[in-house]
């Protein structure tokens, strides 16, 4: 999500194209929103952050909250993949995908998501 906002990012075009052409819905875990907003604010400034928040407000993305039962699975994943290391935000993506039955993940982090083994599918299809 950061790369689609930052026009200077080397992945900007492929990420923007994915977000503009994907038939949707584009589900974004709530913790990802927090991380992306922080990165945009600290690296690009307030105006890009406000535009990103406007995209969220427009319904361009469906923000998925962390459910109470998700926290134990997030902890299990962070512990189980500690050698990657897998952080809370990435683990929340996996947990939301498992809960919602999603197999396509939009990420540039192939190193982590390429080796993860979710409960509901043998592996994720990684986009773009």
N, CA, C and O atoms as a GROMACS GRO file, in nm:
protein
  512
    1UNK      N    1   0.083  -0.119   0.000
    1UNK     CA    2   0.000   0.000   0.000
    1UNK      C    3   0.087   0.125   0.000
    1UNK      O    4   0.054   0.225  -0.063
    2UNK      N    5   0.199   0.117   0.071
    2UNK     CA    6   0.288   0.233   0.072
    2UNK      C    7   0.338   0.263  -0.070
    2UNK      O    8   0.342   0.379  -0.111
    3UNK      N    9   0.374   0.159  -0.143
    3UNK     CA   10   0.431   0.179  -0.277
    3UNK      C   11   0.331   0.243  -0.373
    3UNK      O   12   0.372   0.317  -0.463
    4UNK      N   13   0.204   0.218  -0.356
    4UNK     CA   14   0.107   0.282  -0.446
    4UNK      C   15   0.096   0.432  -0.418
    4UNK      O   16   0.058   0.508  -0.506
    5UNK      N   17   0.128   0.474  -0.296
    5UNK     CA   18   0.123   0.616  -0.261
    5UNK      C   19   0.252   0.688  -0.303
    5UNK      O   20   0.246   0.801  -0.351
    6UNK      N   21   0.366   0.622  -0.286
    6UNK     CA   22   0.495   0.684  -0.314
    6UNK      C   23   0.533   0.666  -0.460
    6UNK      O   24   0.576   0.558  -0.500
    7UNK      N   25   0.516   0.770  -0.540
    7UNK     CA   26   0.544   0.765  -0.684
    7UNK      C   27   0.692   0.736  -0.713
    7UNK      O   28   0.725   0.695  -0.824
    8UNK      N   29   0.780   0.758  -0.616
    8UNK     CA   30   0.922   0.731  -0.636
    8UNK      C   31   0.962   0.588  -0.600
    8UNK      O   32   1.075   0.546  -0.624
    9UNK      N   33   0.870   0.514  -0.542
    9UNK     CA   34   0.900   0.375  -0.505
    9UNK      C   35   0.913   0.291  -0.632
    9UNK      O   36   0.835   0.307  -0.725
   10UNK      N   37   1.011   0.201  -0.636
   10UNK     CA   38   1.033   0.121  -0.757
   10UNK      C   39   0.918   0.027  -0.790
   10UNK      O   40   0.908  -0.021  -0.903
   11UNK      N   41   0.831   0.001  -0.694
   11UNK     CA   42   0.716  -0.086  -0.716
   11UNK      C   43   0.586  -0.007  -0.737
   11UNK      O   44   0.478  -0.066  -0.746
   12UNK      N   45   0.596   0.124  -0.745
   12UNK     CA   46   0.477   0.209  -0.752
   12UNK      C   47   0.383   0.170  -0.866
   12UNK      O   48   0.264   0.151  -0.844
   13UNK      N   49   0.435   0.159  -0.986
   13UNK     CA   50   0.349   0.133  -1.101
   13UNK      C   51   0.277  -0.001  -1.091
   13UNK      O   52   0.157  -0.008  -1.118
   14UNK      N   53   0.348  -0.106  -1.054
   14UNK     CA   54   0.283  -0.237  -1.045
   14UNK      C   55   0.179  -0.240  -0.933
   14UNK      O   56   0.074  -0.303  -0.948
   15UNK      N   57   0.208  -0.172  -0.823
   15UNK     CA   58   0.112  -0.169  -0.712
   15UNK      C   59  -0.010  -0.084  -0.748
   15UNK      O   60  -0.123  -0.122  -0.719
   16UNK      N   61   0.013   0.030  -0.809
   16UNK     CA   62  -0.099   0.116  -0.849
   16UNK      C   63  -0.187   0.043  -0.950
   16UNK      O   64  -0.310   0.048  -0.941
   17UNK      N   65  -0.125  -0.025  -1.046
   17UNK     CA   66  -0.202  -0.100  -1.146
   17UNK      C   67  -0.286  -0.209  -1.080
   17UNK      O   68  -0.402  -0.227  -1.115
   18UNK      N   69  -0.226  -0.282  -0.986
   18UNK     CA   70  -0.302  -0.387  -0.916
   18UNK      C   71  -0.422  -0.327  -0.845
   18UNK      O   72  -0.533  -0.379  -0.857
   19UNK      N   73  -0.400  -0.220  -0.771
   19UNK     CA   74  -0.510  -0.161  -0.694
   19UNK      C   75  -0.617  -0.099  -0.784
   19UNK      O   76  -0.735  -0.097  -0.748
   20UNK      N   77  -0.578  -0.050  -0.900
   20UNK     CA   78  -0.675   0.011  -0.992
   20UNK      C   79  -0.752  -0.091  -1.074
   20UNK      O   80  -0.862  -0.062  -1.121
   21UNK      N   81  -0.696  -0.211  -1.093
   21UNK     CA   82  -0.760  -0.308  -1.181
   21UNK      C   83  -0.817  -0.430  -1.110
   21UNK      O   84  -0.895  -0.504  -1.169
   22UNK      N   85  -0.780  -0.452  -0.985
   22UNK     CA   86  -0.828  -0.570  -0.914
   22UNK      C   87  -0.979  -0.560  -0.898
   22UNK      O   88  -1.031  -0.456  -0.858
   23UNK      N   89  -1.050  -0.670  -0.928
   23UNK     CA   90  -1.197  -0.665  -0.921
   23UNK      C   91  -1.251  -0.649  -0.779
   23UNK      O   92  -1.369  -0.620  -0.760
   24UNK      N   93  -1.165  -0.669  -0.679
   24UNK     CA   94  -1.206  -0.645  -0.541
   24UNK      C   95  -1.282  -0.760  -0.482
   24UNK      O   96  -1.306  -0.860  -0.549
   25UNK      N   97  -1.321  -0.749  -0.359
   25UNK     CA   98  -1.292  -0.636  -0.271
   25UNK      C   99  -1.145  -0.635  -0.230
   25UNK      O  100  -1.079  -0.739  -0.228
   26UNK      N  101  -1.096  -0.519  -0.197
   26UNK     CA  102  -0.959  -0.503  -0.149
   26UNK      C  103  -0.966  -0.490   0.003
   26UNK      O  104  -0.994  -0.383   0.057
   27UNK      N  105  -0.939  -0.600   0.070
   27UNK     CA  106  -0.951  -0.607   0.215
   27UNK      C  107  -0.815  -0.579   0.278
   27UNK      O  108  -0.715  -0.643   0.244
   28UNK      N  109  -0.812  -0.484   0.368
   28UNK     CA  110  -0.687  -0.443   0.434
   28UNK      C  111  -0.705  -0.458   0.584
   28UNK      O  112  -0.790  -0.393   0.644
   29UNK      N  113  -0.624  -0.545   0.647
   29UNK     CA  114  -0.632  -0.556   0.791
   29UNK      C  115  -0.600  -0.423   0.859
   29UNK      O  116  -0.514  -0.347   0.815
   30UNK      N  117  -0.671  -0.397   0.965
   30UNK     CA  118  -0.661  -0.269   1.037
   30UNK      C  119  -0.517  -0.236   1.079
   30UNK      O  120  -0.477  -0.120   1.073
   31UNK      N  121  -0.441  -0.336   1.121
   31UNK     CA  122  -0.304  -0.309   1.164
   31UNK      C  123  -0.217  -0.266   1.047
   31UNK      O  124  -0.121  -0.191   1.066
   32UNK      N  125  -0.249  -0.312   0.926
   32UNK     CA  126  -0.175  -0.269   0.807
   32UNK      C  127  -0.201  -0.121   0.782
   32UNK      O  128  -0.109  -0.046   0.747
   33UNK      N  129  -0.324  -0.078   0.800
   33UNK     CA  130  -0.359   0.064   0.781
   33UNK      C  131  -0.272   0.150   0.873
   33UNK      O  132  -0.219   0.252   0.831
   34UNK      N  133  -0.259   0.110   0.997
   34UNK     CA  134  -0.180   0.184   1.094
   34UNK      C  135  -0.034   0.192   1.051
   34UNK      O  136   0.027   0.299   1.055
   35UNK      N  137   0.022   0.080   1.009
   35UNK     CA  138   0.162   0.077   0.967
   35UNK      C  139   0.183   0.162   0.842
   35UNK      O  140   0.280   0.238   0.835
   36UNK      N  141   0.095   0.151   0.745
   36UNK     CA  142   0.109   0.227   0.621
   36UNK      C  143   0.094   0.377   0.648
   36UNK      O  144   0.171   0.457   0.595
   37UNK      N  145  -0.003   0.414   0.728
   37UNK     CA  146  -0.021   0.557   0.761
   37UNK      C  147   0.104   0.612   0.829
   37UNK      O  148   0.146   0.724   0.800
   38UNK      N  149   0.162   0.536   0.918
   38UNK     CA  150   0.285   0.580   0.985
   38UNK      C  151   0.399   0.598   0.884
   38UNK      O  152   0.468   0.700   0.886
   39UNK      N  153   0.418   0.500   0.796
   39UNK     CA  154   0.526   0.510   0.697
   39UNK      C  155   0.505   0.628   0.604
   39UNK      O  156   0.599   0.702   0.574
   40UNK      N  157   0.383   0.648   0.559
   40UNK     CA  158   0.354   0.761   0.471
   40UNK      C  159   0.382   0.893   0.543
   40UNK      O  160   0.447   0.981   0.487
   41UNK      N  161   0.335   0.905   0.664
   41UNK     CA  162   0.352   1.029   0.740
   41UNK      C  163   0.500   1.060   0.765
   41UNK      O  164   0.543   1.174   0.750
   42UNK      N  165   0.576   0.959   0.803
   42UNK     CA  166   0.716   0.983   0.839
   42UNK      C  167   0.807   0.997   0.718
   42UNK      O  168   0.910   1.063   0.726
   43UNK      N  169   0.770   0.934   0.605
   43UNK     CA  170   0.857   0.939   0.488
   43UNK      C  171   0.813   1.041   0.383
   43UNK      O  172   0.896   1.098   0.312
   44UNK      N  173   0.681   1.063   0.373
   44UNK     CA  174   0.629   1.149   0.266
   44UNK      C  175   0.562   1.275   0.316
   44UNK      O  176   0.554   1.374   0.243
   45UNK      N  177   0.515   1.274   0.440
   45UNK     CA  178   0.454   1.393   0.497
   45UNK      C  179   0.304   1.384   0.515
   45UNK      O  180   0.241   1.282   0.487
   46UNK      N  181   0.249   1.494   0.562
   46UNK     CA  182   0.108   1.498   0.599
   46UNK      C  183   0.014   1.492   0.479
   46UNK      O  184  -0.086   1.421   0.484
   47UNK      N  185   0.044   1.564   0.371
   47UNK     CA  186  -0.048   1.566   0.256
   47UNK      C  187  -0.071   1.427   0.197
   47UNK      O  188  -0.187   1.391   0.174
   48UNK      N  189   0.034   1.348   0.172
   48UNK     CA  190   0.009   1.212   0.124
   48UNK      C  191  -0.066   1.125   0.225
   48UNK      O  192  -0.147   1.040   0.188
   49UNK      N  193  -0.039   1.148   0.354
   49UNK     CA  194  -0.111   1.072   0.456
   49UNK      C  195  -0.260   1.105   0.451
   49UNK      O  196  -0.344   1.016   0.461
   50UNK      N  197  -0.293   1.232   0.436
   50UNK     CA  198  -0.433   1.275   0.428
   50UNK      C  199  -0.499   1.216   0.303
   50UNK      O  200  -0.614   1.173   0.310
   51UNK      N  201  -0.429   1.212   0.191
   51UNK     CA  202  -0.485   1.150   0.069
   51UNK      C  203  -0.512   1.002   0.092
   51UNK      O  204  -0.615   0.950   0.048
   52UNK      N  205  -0.419   0.933   0.159
   52UNK     CA  206  -0.438   0.791   0.192
   52UNK      C  207  -0.562   0.772   0.279
   52UNK      O  208  -0.642   0.682   0.255
   53UNK      N  209  -0.577   0.856   0.379
   53UNK     CA  210  -0.695   0.848   0.466
   53UNK      C  211  -0.822   0.876   0.386
   53UNK      O  212  -0.927   0.817   0.413
   54UNK      N  213  -0.814   0.964   0.288
   54UNK     CA  214  -0.928   0.989   0.200
   54UNK      C  215  -0.964   0.867   0.118
   54UNK      O  216  -1.082   0.839   0.097
   55UNK      N  217  -0.862   0.793   0.072
   55UNK     CA  218  -0.889   0.667   0.000
   55UNK      C  219  -0.965   0.570   0.089
   55UNK      O  220  -1.057   0.502   0.044
   56UNK      N  221  -0.925   0.563   0.215
   56UNK     CA  222  -0.995   0.474   0.309
   56UNK      C  223  -1.139   0.521   0.329
   56UNK      O  224  -1.232   0.440   0.330
   57UNK      N  225  -1.156   0.651   0.346
   57UNK     CA  226  -1.290   0.707   0.369
   57UNK      C  227  -1.381   0.688   0.249
   57UNK      O  228  -1.502   0.674   0.264
   58UNK      N  229  -1.324   0.686   0.129
   58UNK     CA  230  -1.404   0.672   0.007
   58UNK      C  231  -1.454   0.529  -0.014
   58UNK      O  232  -1.539   0.504  -0.100
   59UNK      N  233  -1.402   0.436   0.065
   59UNK     CA  234  -1.443   0.297   0.049
   59UNK      C  235  -1.358   0.222  -0.053
   59UNK      O  236  -1.394   0.112  -0.094
   60UNK      N  237  -1.246   0.280  -0.094
   60UNK     CA  238  -1.158   0.213  -0.189
   60UNK      C  239  -1.105   0.081  -0.132
   60UNK      O  240  -1.071  -0.011  -0.207
   61UNK      N  241  -1.098   0.073   0.000
   61UNK     CA  242  -1.052  -0.047   0.068
   61UNK      C  243  -1.152  -0.084   0.176
   61UNK      O  244  -1.217   0.003   0.235
   62UNK      N  245  -1.163  -0.212   0.200
   62UNK     CA  246  -1.246  -0.261   0.310
   62UNK      C  247  -1.152  -0.293   0.426
   62UNK      O  248  -1.073  -0.387   0.419
   63UNK      N  249  -1.162  -0.216   0.532
   63UNK     CA  250  -1.073  -0.235   0.646
   63UNK      C  251  -1.129  -0.344   0.736
   63UNK      O  252  -1.244  -0.338   0.782
   64UNK      N  253  -1.046  -0.444   0.761
   64UNK     CA  254  -1.086  -0.560   0.841
   64UNK      C  255  -1.028  -0.549   0.981
   64UNK      O  256  -0.906  -0.547   0.998
   65UNK      N  257  -1.114  -0.543   1.082
   65UNK     CA  258  -1.062  -0.532   1.219
   65UNK      C  259  -1.003  -0.664   1.267
   65UNK      O  260  -1.031  -0.771   1.213
   66UNK      N  261  -0.920  -0.653   1.370
   66UNK     CA  262  -0.869  -0.772   1.437
   66UNK      C  263  -0.979  -0.817   1.533
   66UNK      O  264  -1.022  -0.739   1.619
   67UNK      N  265  -1.023  -0.940   1.520
   67UNK     CA  266  -1.125  -0.994   1.610
   67UNK      C  267  -1.057  -1.042   1.738
   67UNK      O  268  -0.939  -1.078   1.736
   68UNK      N  269  -1.128  -1.044   1.850
   68UNK     CA  270  -1.067  -1.088   1.976
   68UNK      C  271  -0.997  -1.224   1.966
   68UNK      O  272  -0.889  -1.243   2.022
   69UNK      N  273  -1.058  -1.319   1.897
   69UNK     CA  274  -0.999  -1.452   1.886
   69UNK      C  275  -0.874  -1.452   1.797
   69UNK      O  276  -0.795  -1.546   1.803
   70UNK      N  277  -0.855  -1.349   1.715
   70UNK     CA  278  -0.739  -1.342   1.626
   70UNK      C  279  -0.608  -1.325   1.700
   70UNK      O  280  -0.504  -1.370   1.653
   71UNK      N  281  -0.612  -1.261   1.817
   71UNK     CA  282  -0.488  -1.228   1.886
   71UNK      C  283  -0.407  -1.351   1.924
   71UNK      O  284  -0.284  -1.348   1.916
   72UNK      N  285  -0.474  -1.460   1.964
   72UNK     CA  286  -0.400  -1.582   1.998
   72UNK      C  287  -0.334  -1.644   1.876
   72UNK      O  288  -0.221  -1.692   1.884
   73UNK      N  289  -0.404  -1.642   1.763
   73UNK     CA  290  -0.344  -1.695   1.640
   73UNK      C  291  -0.229  -1.606   1.593
   73UNK      O  292  -0.127  -1.656   1.546
   74UNK      N  293  -0.244  -1.475   1.606
   74UNK     CA  294  -0.134  -1.383   1.572
   74UNK      C  295  -0.013  -1.416   1.658
   74UNK      O  296   0.099  -1.425   1.607
   75UNK      N  297  -0.034  -1.435   1.788
   75UNK     CA  298   0.076  -1.469   1.878
   75UNK      C  299   0.139  -1.602   1.839
   75UNK      O  300   0.262  -1.617   1.842
   76UNK      N  301   0.057  -1.700   1.803
   76UNK     CA  302   0.107  -1.830   1.760
   76UNK      C  303   0.196  -1.817   1.637
   76UNK      O  304   0.303  -1.879   1.631
   77UNK      N  305   0.154  -1.738   1.541
   77UNK     CA  306   0.232  -1.719   1.419
   77UNK      C  307   0.362  -1.643   1.446
   77UNK      O  308   0.468  -1.681   1.395
   78UNK      N  309   0.355  -1.537   1.526
   78UNK     CA  310   0.476  -1.460   1.559
   78UNK      C  311   0.576  -1.551   1.630
   78UNK      O  312   0.696  -1.545   1.602
   79UNK      N  313   0.529  -1.634   1.720
   79UNK     CA  314   0.616  -1.727   1.790
   79UNK      C  315   0.670  -1.836   1.697
   79UNK      O  316   0.790  -1.866   1.697
   80UNK      N  317   0.582  -1.893   1.618
   80UNK     CA  318   0.621  -2.004   1.530
   80UNK      C  319   0.715  -1.964   1.417
   80UNK      O  320   0.794  -2.046   1.370
   81UNK      N  321   0.706  -1.841   1.374
   81UNK     CA  322   0.792  -1.792   1.265
   81UNK      C  323   0.893  -1.689   1.316
   81UNK      O  324   0.929  -1.596   1.244
   82UNK      N  325   0.936  -1.705   1.438
   82UNK     CA  326   1.026  -1.606   1.500
   82UNK      C  327   1.159  -1.594   1.427
   82UNK      O  328   1.224  -1.489   1.436
   83UNK      N  329   1.201  -1.697   1.354
   83UNK     CA  330   1.329  -1.689   1.284
   83UNK      C  331   1.321  -1.606   1.156
   83UNK      O  332   1.425  -1.572   1.100
   84UNK      N  333   1.201  -1.572   1.109
   84UNK     CA  334   1.193  -1.488   0.988
   84UNK      C  335   1.245  -1.347   1.013
   84UNK      O  336   1.325  -1.305   0.928
   85UNK      N  337   1.216  -1.272   1.108
   85UNK     CA  338   1.106  -1.281   1.203
   85UNK      C  339   0.976  -1.231   1.141
   85UNK      O  340   0.976  -1.145   1.053
   86UNK      N  341   0.867  -1.286   1.188
   86UNK     CA  342   0.734  -1.244   1.145
   86UNK      C  343   0.677  -1.153   1.252
   86UNK      O  344   0.667  -1.194   1.368
   87UNK      N  345   0.639  -1.033   1.215
   87UNK     CA  346   0.585  -0.939   1.311
   87UNK      C  347   0.433  -0.946   1.322
   87UNK      O  348   0.367  -1.019   1.248
   88UNK      N  349   0.381  -0.871   1.414
   88UNK     CA  350   0.238  -0.869   1.442
   88UNK      C  351   0.155  -0.826   1.322
   88UNK      O  352   0.050  -0.884   1.295
   89UNK      N  353   0.201  -0.725   1.250
   89UNK     CA  354   0.123  -0.674   1.135
   89UNK      C  355   0.112  -0.782   1.028
   89UNK      O  356   0.003  -0.809   0.979
   90UNK      N  357   0.224  -0.843   0.990
   90UNK     CA  358   0.219  -0.949   0.889
   90UNK      C  359   0.135  -1.067   0.937
   90UNK      O  360   0.060  -1.126   0.860
   91UNK      N  361   0.149  -1.102   1.063
   91UNK     CA  362   0.068  -1.211   1.117
   91UNK      C  363  -0.080  -1.178   1.111
   91UNK      O  364  -0.163  -1.267   1.089
   92UNK      N  365  -0.115  -1.051   1.131
   92UNK     CA  366  -0.257  -1.013   1.124
   92UNK      C  367  -0.313  -1.030   0.983
   92UNK      O  368  -0.432  -1.057   0.966
   93UNK      N  369  -0.228  -1.014   0.883
   93UNK     CA  370  -0.270  -1.038   0.744
   93UNK      C  371  -0.304  -1.185   0.725
   93UNK      O  372  -0.406  -1.219   0.665
   94UNK      N  373  -0.219  -1.271   0.775
   94UNK     CA  374  -0.241  -1.416   0.762
   94UNK      C  375  -0.368  -1.457   0.834
   94UNK      O  376  -0.448  -1.533   0.780
   95UNK      N  377  -0.386  -1.407   0.955
   95UNK     CA  378  -0.503  -1.444   1.035
   95UNK      C  379  -0.632  -1.397   0.969
   95UNK      O  380  -0.730  -1.472   0.965
   96UNK      N  381  -0.633  -1.276   0.918
   96UNK     CA  382  -0.753  -1.227   0.848
   96UNK      C  383  -0.780  -1.313   0.724
   96UNK      O  384  -0.895  -1.347   0.697
   97UNK      N  385  -0.675  -1.346   0.650
   97UNK     CA  386  -0.693  -1.431   0.531
   97UNK      C  387  -0.747  -1.568   0.569
   97UNK      O  388  -0.836  -1.620   0.502
   98UNK      N  389  -0.695  -1.626   0.676
   98UNK     CA  390  -0.745  -1.756   0.721
   98UNK      C  391  -0.892  -1.746   0.759
   98UNK      O  392  -0.973  -1.830   0.719
   99UNK      N  393  -0.926  -1.646   0.836
   99UNK     CA  394  -1.065  -1.632   0.884
   99UNK      C  395  -1.162  -1.608   0.769
   99UNK      O  396  -1.275  -1.657   0.771
  100UNK      N  397  -1.118  -1.532   0.668
  100UNK     CA  398  -1.206  -1.496   0.557
  100UNK      C  399  -1.193  -1.591   0.437
  100UNK      O  400  -1.266  -1.576   0.339
  101UNK      N  401  -1.103  -1.687   0.444
  101UNK     CA  402  -1.084  -1.782   0.334
  101UNK      C  403  -1.018  -1.720   0.212
  101UNK      O  404  -1.043  -1.763   0.100
  102UNK      N  405  -0.934  -1.621   0.233
  102UNK     CA  406  -0.866  -1.550   0.123
  102UNK      C  407  -0.734  -1.620   0.092
  102UNK      O  408  -0.658  -1.653   0.183
  103UNK      N  409  -0.708  -1.642  -0.036
  103UNK     CA  410  -0.583  -1.708  -0.076
  103UNK      C  411  -0.490  -1.615  -0.156
  103UNK      O  412  -0.373  -1.647  -0.173
  104UNK      N  413  -0.540  -1.502  -0.204
  104UNK     CA  414  -0.457  -1.405  -0.276
  104UNK      C  415  -0.415  -1.294  -0.179
  104UNK      O  416  -0.499  -1.233  -0.114
  105UNK      N  417  -0.285  -1.270  -0.172
  105UNK     CA  418  -0.231  -1.167  -0.085
  105UNK      C  419  -0.152  -1.068  -0.170
  105UNK      O  420  -0.064  -1.108  -0.246
  106UNK      N  421  -0.184  -0.941  -0.158
  106UNK     CA  422  -0.107  -0.837  -0.228
  106UNK      C  423   0.002  -0.789  -0.134
  106UNK      O  424  -0.024  -0.722  -0.034
  107UNK      N  425   0.126  -0.824  -0.168
  107UNK     CA  426   0.240  -0.785  -0.085
  107UNK      C  427   0.366  -0.786  -0.169
  107UNK      O  428   0.376  -0.860  -0.268
  108UNK      N  429   0.461  -0.705  -0.131
  108UNK     CA  430   0.593  -0.708  -0.192
  108UNK      C  431   0.688  -0.794  -0.109
  108UNK      O  432   0.804  -0.814  -0.146
  109UNK      N  433   0.639  -0.843   0.003
  109UNK     CA  434   0.719  -0.920   0.097
  109UNK      C  435   0.711  -1.070   0.064
  109UNK      O  436   0.651  -1.147   0.139
  110UNK      N  437   0.770  -1.108  -0.046
  110UNK     CA  438   0.769  -1.249  -0.086
  110UNK      C  439   0.854  -1.336   0.007
  110UNK      O  440   0.828  -1.456   0.022
  111UNK      N  441   0.954  -1.276   0.070
  111UNK     CA  442   1.041  -1.351   0.160
  111UNK      C  443   0.961  -1.412   0.275
  111UNK      O  444   0.980  -1.529   0.309
  112UNK      N  445   0.871  -1.333   0.334
  112UNK     CA  446   0.789  -1.385   0.443
  112UNK      C  447   0.671  -1.465   0.392
  112UNK      O  448   0.652  -1.581   0.430
  113UNK      N  449   0.592  -1.404   0.306
  113UNK     CA  450   0.466  -1.467   0.266
  113UNK      C  451   0.486  -1.587   0.174
  113UNK      O  452   0.395  -1.668   0.158
  114UNK      N  453   0.603  -1.599   0.113
  114UNK     CA  454   0.631  -1.715   0.029
  114UNK      C  455   0.658  -1.842   0.107
  114UNK      O  456   0.641  -1.951   0.053
  115UNK      N  457   0.698  -1.830   0.233
  115UNK     CA  458   0.729  -1.949   0.313
  115UNK      C  459   0.622  -1.983   0.415
  115UNK      O  460   0.622  -2.092   0.473
  116UNK      N  461   0.531  -1.890   0.438
  116UNK     CA  462   0.426  -1.914   0.538
  116UNK      C  463   0.329  -2.022   0.492
  116UNK      O  464   0.298  -2.034   0.374
  117UNK      N  465   0.281  -2.100   0.588
  117UNK     CA  466   0.184  -2.204   0.558
  117UNK      C  467   0.056  -2.177   0.637
  117UNK      O  468   0.045  -2.215   0.754
  118UNK      N  469  -0.040  -2.111   0.573
  118UNK     CA  470  -0.166  -2.084   0.642
  118UNK      C  471  -0.246  -2.213   0.662
  118UNK      O  472  -0.221  -2.314   0.597
  119UNK      N  473  -0.341  -2.206   0.753
  119UNK     CA  474  -0.423  -2.324   0.785
  119UNK      C  475  -0.519  -2.363   0.674
  119UNK      O  476  -0.552  -2.481   0.660
  120UNK      N  477  -0.563  -2.268   0.593
  120UNK     CA  478  -0.674  -2.293   0.501
  120UNK      C  479  -0.633  -2.321   0.357
  120UNK      O  480  -0.718  -2.352   0.275
  121UNK      N  481  -0.506  -2.311   0.325
  121UNK     CA  482  -0.459  -2.334   0.188
  121UNK      C  483  -0.311  -2.373   0.195
  121UNK      O  484  -0.241  -2.333   0.288
  122UNK      N  485  -0.264  -2.451   0.099
  122UNK     CA  486  -0.122  -2.491   0.104
  122UNK      C  487  -0.025  -2.374   0.098
  122UNK      O  488   0.082  -2.378   0.159
  123UNK      N  489  -0.063  -2.269   0.024
  123UNK     CA  490   0.022  -2.150   0.013
  123UNK      C  491  -0.063  -2.034  -0.039
  123UNK      O  492  -0.170  -2.055  -0.098
  124UNK      N  493  -0.015  -1.914  -0.017
  124UNK     CA  494  -0.082  -1.796  -0.071
  124UNK      C  495  -0.039  -1.773  -0.215
  124UNK      O  496   0.074  -1.803  -0.252
  125UNK      N  497  -0.129  -1.720  -0.296
  125UNK     CA  498  -0.094  -1.663  -0.426
  125UNK      C  499  -0.057  -1.518  -0.398
  125UNK      O  500  -0.137  -1.442  -0.345
  126UNK      N  501   0.064  -1.481  -0.435
  126UNK     CA  502   0.115  -1.349  -0.403
  126UNK      C  503   0.104  -1.257  -0.524
  126UNK      O  504   0.152  -1.289  -0.633
  127UNK      N  505   0.041  -1.142  -0.503
  127UNK     CA  506   0.025  -1.040  -0.606
  127UNK      C  507   0.106  -0.918  -0.567
  127UNK      O  508   0.128  -0.906  -0.446
  128UNK      N  509   0.153  -0.829  -0.646
  128UNK     CA  510   0.143  -0.834  -0.793
  128UNK      C  511   0.246  -0.924  -0.855
  128UNK      O  512   0.250  -0.938  -0.978
   0.00000   0.00000   0.00000
